[in-house]
Amino acid sequence: MGLRFLVKSAGKEALQWGLAAGVYSGLAYGLKEIRGCHDWKNSAIAGAIAGAAVALTGDTDTRHADHIVHFAITGAALSSAASLLSGII
């Protein structure tokens, strides 16, 4: 549990969250262009797929179908809530 482990785990986390951010941004933009509008549905779909991507790139115990679905639901809920709240604030 030295410095090498810390650097390796920090790099893995950075790659994982960078992938999730890229997937989310790309999908949200693509859906906006395809559908012609930016609403909570685009955010929910992009969040669900980004959440599944986080689950798939995580440790081996998070690659089970129930964990992937849980991450996808959580990602969809968080991103759609953020989209809805951004119009209020």
C-alpha positions as CSV (number, residue, x, y, z in Angstrom):
1,M,0.0,0.0,0.0
2,G,2.8,2.4,-0.9
3,L,3.1,5.2,-3.3
4,R,3.0,2.9,-6.3
5,F,-0.4,1.5,-5.3
6,L,-1.7,5.1,-4.7
7,V,-0.5,6.3,-8.2
8,K,-1.9,3.2,-9.9
9,S,-5.3,3.5,-8.2
10,A,-5.5,7.2,-8.8
11,G,-4.7,6.7,-12.5
12,K,-7.4,4.0,-12.8
13,E,-10.0,6.2,-11.2
14,A,-9.1,9.2,-13.4
15,L,-9.4,7.0,-16.5
16,Q,-12.7,5.5,-15.4
17,W,-14.3,8.9,-14.6
18,G,-12.8,10.4,-17.7
19,L,-14.4,7.7,-19.8
20,A,-17.7,8.3,-18.1
21,A,-17.6,12.0,-18.7
22,G,-16.7,11.5,-22.3
23,V,-19.5,8.9,-22.8
24,Y,-22.0,11.2,-21.1
25,S,-21.0,14.4,-23.0
26,G,-20.9,12.6,-26.3
27,L,-24.2,11.0,-25.9
28,A,-25.9,14.1,-24.6
29,Y,-24.6,16.1,-27.5
30,G,-25.5,13.4,-30.0
31,L,-29.0,13.0,-28.7
32,K,-29.5,16.7,-28.8
33,E,-28.5,16.8,-32.4
34,I,-30.6,13.7,-33.3
35,R,-33.7,14.7,-31.4
36,G,-33.4,18.5,-32.0
37,C,-33.9,19.4,-28.4
38,H,-32.1,19.2,-25.1
39,D,-34.3,17.9,-22.3
40,W,-34.2,15.5,-19.3
41,K,-34.7,12.5,-21.6
42,N,-31.3,13.0,-23.3
43,S,-29.7,13.4,-19.9
44,A,-31.3,10.3,-18.5
45,I,-30.3,8.1,-21.5
46,A,-26.7,9.5,-21.5
47,G,-26.5,9.1,-17.7
48,A,-27.7,5.5,-17.8
49,I,-25.2,4.5,-20.5
50,A,-22.4,6.4,-18.7
51,G,-23.4,4.7,-15.4
52,A,-23.2,1.3,-17.1
53,A,-19.7,2.2,-18.5
54,V,-18.5,3.0,-15.0
55,A,-19.8,-0.3,-13.7
56,L,-18.1,-2.2,-16.6
57,T,-14.8,-0.5,-16.1
58,G,-14.8,-1.0,-12.3
59,D,-13.6,-3.9,-10.2
60,T,-14.7,-7.4,-11.1
61,D,-17.3,-7.5,-8.4
62,T,-19.2,-4.6,-10.0
63,R,-19.5,-6.4,-13.4
64,H,-22.5,-8.5,-12.5
65,A,-25.8,-7.6,-14.3
66,D,-27.5,-6.3,-11.1
67,H,-24.6,-3.9,-10.4
68,I,-24.6,-2.7,-14.0
69,V,-28.3,-2.0,-13.8
70,H,-28.0,-0.3,-10.5
71,F,-25.2,2.0,-11.8
72,A,-27.2,2.7,-14.9
73,I,-30.3,3.7,-12.9
74,T,-28.2,5.8,-10.6
75,G,-26.6,7.6,-13.5
76,A,-29.9,8.2,-15.2
77,A,-31.4,9.6,-12.0
78,L,-28.5,11.8,-11.1
79,S,-28.1,13.3,-14.6
80,S,-31.9,13.8,-15.2
81,A,-32.2,15.5,-11.7
82,A,-29.2,17.7,-12.5
83,S,-30.8,18.6,-15.9
84,L,-34.1,19.4,-14.3
85,L,-32.6,21.5,-11.5
86,S,-30.3,23.4,-13.9
87,G,-33.5,25.1,-15.3
88,I,-34.6,26.1,-11.9
89,I,-31.4,27.5,-10.5
